[in-house]
Amino acid sequence: MSTAIKEPKPKQASPRDYEGHWKADGSPHAHAPKWAKYRTEMTSEFPLPYRGGKNDVLVEHIGKFVKKLDLLRPEKDGPAYLGDKPALTWTYPEVKDVKIGQKMGDLDGVLDEIVKMFNGLGNWGSPLTMCNVLPQGNTAAILASMMAQVFAASLIEGEYSWNVQRAELETAGMLGNLVGWDPLKVGGVFTWGGSGCWTYGVKYGITRVLPNSRNTGVRTDAKLICSEQAHYCQQNCSDWTGMGMDNVIRVKTDVKTNGMDLVHLEEILKDLTARKIPVATVVCTMGTTDSSAFDPIGKVRKLMDRYPNPPGYGKTVLYADAVVGWSWIYFRDYDFAGNPLGFSESVLPILKQNGQAMKEIEVADCIGIDFHKVGFAPYVSSCFLYKDAAEFESLHRRGSDSYLQVRTPYNPMYYTLEVSRTAGGALEGWATLKYFGIEGMQAILGGIMETKHYLRDLIDAEPDMVCVNPDDTGLITLYRVYPKGTNAKVQFQKELSDPAGRADLIENNHLTEAIGNKLFEWIRDGKKVDGKFTPWMSFSTGFRVAEYNRDEKDPEEVVFALKSFPMNVFVTPESMKHVLRCVQEARDEVLKGAGEVSPKRDGLKGHRLVDARKTA
Ligand SMILES: *Cc1c(COP(=O)(O)O)cnc(C)c1O
């Protein structure tokens, strides 16, 4: 193909042209090309590489930005969200119909737009916030993470993170010591969440048990064993690792403890052994998200030792999913007799029980730890901790990397899933461990437990309310409220254990859901009860089944419940009392709306705004 018009030949640039774009003071000449002018503008708006510039834009804008962030926060006793616009400001999918601007943007304008996005976001530090395991980040962790952003340390390898590597190495050491492992032998990598830790645990098992799989792919249907209460990210992990979701075997759980049923586990292991099928990973959940159930990990380990994989396969990996429950390890060695922190008699036995449940976690090969859950740090700060660094790191070792040179003794690039990896998570974890110390973490956890028990006592004193997870040892309170005049304790018992209570159970499930949705609506409507804004809570649409539905055949015979997780340090006894007032008020409003004393389903149907999966 030939074209009629000849492209003009670009003028050959000389080195002098480049030198001639700028004046001695760094400003561009009028004749400088447009790219050079943009570049000059950027050098005035990027962070200065050295100290003391009159106008380091980063420092100046952090100051401005902090003021704006402060304005986003409500006045004292304000609502549970930031800013002054509780509604969504966009529609879907139209929001995506947007293009990159042709011209360079205006720095101030971009920052203003960002601040606007936070308008209306839930305020995790508000004493009204108790909806889920969403902790407010502690100051040390937030600033540690900011350092990682400003100076962009990458934990890919030593040259790019230098002394910042200590954050990951020392965190692994501190956590290893906490667990009871030899700190010199442990390793830990920060990754993208509790599901990232799970993925590492599954992959460790696949690699150890099926060594050829690294080259050939997973060609054997090796199994993944976890309990029926294990987190739903089992699907992500078995799917994305190529192990296959059909290879997950779920062990029944004990009706009382919600922990793995050892008899059923043994049946499974015996059967797999007889059929010569290997198990890649066994997952013990050490603290489920809602009910805080612990699998009996010590006994699981003994069973695994009794049923080793068939010849030719490696040894099964035992992964402890402690992403939400890990901080209970802090109570393993608490002096319960002396009680130096002075916890009340009613919570001491529970703290002790949780500490004891964590005692045997040291038999795991690896453990998942989320600092962004009960570690009071921002995202993304999940640590995959492994007992035998030499083994894990050599098993997953890849060859040398031609772009990078080894400059320090620590080079995770050879075995991590990630390539570039922010140091933000490791710094957040490190800062949190250092800042809280043992007693700080014990105080904050024990304090939530004290608050929870206070709420339980308040609920017990209300005739129309009932706590429906009184035996849980975790930090969440689940409860139901009934129409005024109902004896809630008696009514709930009937719904839970008597098949004749089935219709009531379902009807009051709908009432519970409607109250949960009403409370959510109120937050966004700026509703006040007794002159105060209303709490941000959530609800569960089936945290357990009715006793006559043990085989889980009937999806309707489950228990809905309102949920309070008062995990931030600003929650007070006053806020807990206010919560119950608001719940009763919401119930009255729902029943009024339904137009009759006994709510009919249709009158109560609300859209599900709240994430209400069994485990959040
Ligand atoms: C939250 C949770 C996960 C998933 O963790 P993410 O950090 O959300 O990825 C896994 N297991 C348990 C028990 C959890 O509570």
The ligand as a MOL file (V3000), in Angstrom:
LIG
                    3D

  0  0  0     0  0            999 V3000
M  V30 BEGIN CTAB
M  V30 COUNTS 15 15 0 0 0
M  V30 BEGIN ATOM
M  V30 1 C -12.7110 -12.0980 57.2160 0
M  V30 2 C -12.3210 -13.4990 57.2250 0
M  V30 3 C -11.6380 -14.0700 56.1340 0
M  V30 4 C -11.3570 -13.3000 54.8840 0
M  V30 5 O -10.4680 -12.2610 55.1830 0
M  V30 6 P -10.3510 -10.9170 54.3150 0
M  V30 7 O -9.3360 -10.1270 55.0870 0
M  V30 8 O -11.6990 -10.3030 54.2990 0
M  V30 9 O -9.8680 -11.3110 52.9660 0
M  V30 10 C -11.2290 -15.3820 56.2680 0
M  V30 11 N -11.4990 -16.1010 57.3820 0
M  V30 12 C -12.1840 -15.5970 58.4350 0
M  V30 13 C -12.4510 -16.4480 59.6320 0
M  V30 14 C -12.6140 -14.2670 58.3910 0
M  V30 15 O -13.2820 -13.7370 59.4230 0
M  V30 END ATOM
M  V30 BEGIN BOND
M  V30 1 1 1 2
M  V30 2 1 2 3
M  V30 3 2 2 14
M  V30 4 1 3 4
M  V30 5 2 3 10
M  V30 6 1 4 5
M  V30 7 1 5 6
M  V30 8 2 6 7
M  V30 9 1 6 8
M  V30 10 1 6 9
M  V30 11 1 10 11
M  V30 12 2 11 12
M  V30 13 1 12 13
M  V30 14 1 12 14
M  V30 15 1 14 15
M  V30 END BOND
M  V30 END CTAB
M  END
